[in-house]
Amino acid sequence: MTKIGQKFYQIKVYNPLTYYDGIAPDSVVPILDMSSYRSKINSGLGELNFTVERTIQNWNEVADIELGKIIELWVNDLDTTDYERQYVGYISRINFTESFETRSMRVTCLGFVSRLTLDIYKNGTTTTISETTEDPSIMFKNIIDKLRDSANGNIPFINYVLSPNATIENTLLSMDATFKQMTYFEALEQCRKLAPANWWWKLGADNNFHFKRKPTEVDPVSGHFFAMGNLQTLSVGYSMEDIRNGVLIWDNATDYRYLEDSASISSFGRRIERKIEANADSTGAMDRIANSLIGESKDPRSVISLVVIDNNEFEKFGDGAGYDIESIKVGDTCRISGIAESARTFLSDNMLIVGVMITPTRAYVDVEVTEETMAKFLLNLKNDTQETEKVTIPDTYTAV
């Protein structure tokens, strides 16, 4: 069977009360249209939209697509020998459309990260949980353990991997922290704040949490090397609007502290963030939270937006045309090659993928780059412009 220009989807539906990783689905639903699915760093899988053939009448009779049921999206195309899971979530909204031309049902799903914003991190009836001299990664695991527990978060199928390829890395820090009446999402974010600058987390389609530092170079396994033949568009944004180079932090009791980055203040002026951290158990924890925020926010924000073309559309043109878009995940690293000399140094550097939206034919990818990398790009662009101008200057001048 040819797969040129084709992509095959399976929507698997599960009962949330009996679902676990690897269980056979209650039903496999054919779809009329696949719109898109999203993911974001420091979060996870977001919204998935697809359309199935249903009427209001037979929806109740078939009874397969219902609010709250768990959905898995599986994809098979040019790059896979079998279907591979790309999304796990639950049905959050259903909309019917009936006309002379169509009778369909639009289904919207949300990833399970959304559930983390709606429940309180707790141990039984206790909603204040303290940690003493623990690595933030251990705190992160403890939160997930409670999230899995039937007496607390009650989402037993999400987890993390301990070995051989641990999905949660140690920060090598020892901190005190109190999680007081926080949602699970807020508690996980608190762990990220306690970690050094430039750590990130996500809940992936493998149902595992990942908590890691931003890598310093492109990962040889999960990294992506985009050539210009893979891209439809490339946009570069550069802004100082979100710079924060000073933090006033209060523990809502006795300690009130100020930390800053003097070099950033010298370059961009003082830009203060005010924070109340009642859950910080010591001045050390307060300083760690402030320094982490400053480390991530003291420089202008540089974001590249890519539109990556799927290789199923261009198989006949060879390997250089298009890309396996389903392989692009948030938290992966990437480089871009095959572009003008002015941008080559800039876009060949290691860059972190922070947001992805996948459609059947395109991937819309947001990439975060460092201040140092952006500065090199702007300098090279300026130098190339000057060199271009020199070409048109005459060899001799007229003295007046």
Secondary structure, DSSP 4 states (H G I P E B T S, - for coil): ---TT--EEEEEEE-TTT--TTPPPSEEE--SEEEEEEEETTEEEEEEEEEE---HHHHHHH--S-TT-EEEEEEESTT-SS-EEEEEEEEEEEEEEESSS-EEEEEEEEETHHHHTSSB--BTTB-EEEEEEE-HHHHHHHHHHHHH-TTTT--TT-B---SSS-SB------EEEEEES-BHHHHHHHHHHHSPTTEEEEE-TTSBEEEEEPPSS--TTT-EEEEGGGEEEEEEEEE-TT---EEEEE-SSS-EEEEE-HHHHHHH---EEEEE-TTB-SHHHHHHHHHHHHHHHSS-EEEEEEEEEBGGGSGGG-TTSSB-GGG--TT-EEEEES--HHHHHHHTS-EEEEEEEE-SSEEEEEEEE-HHHHHHHHHHHHHHHHHHHHHTS-SS----
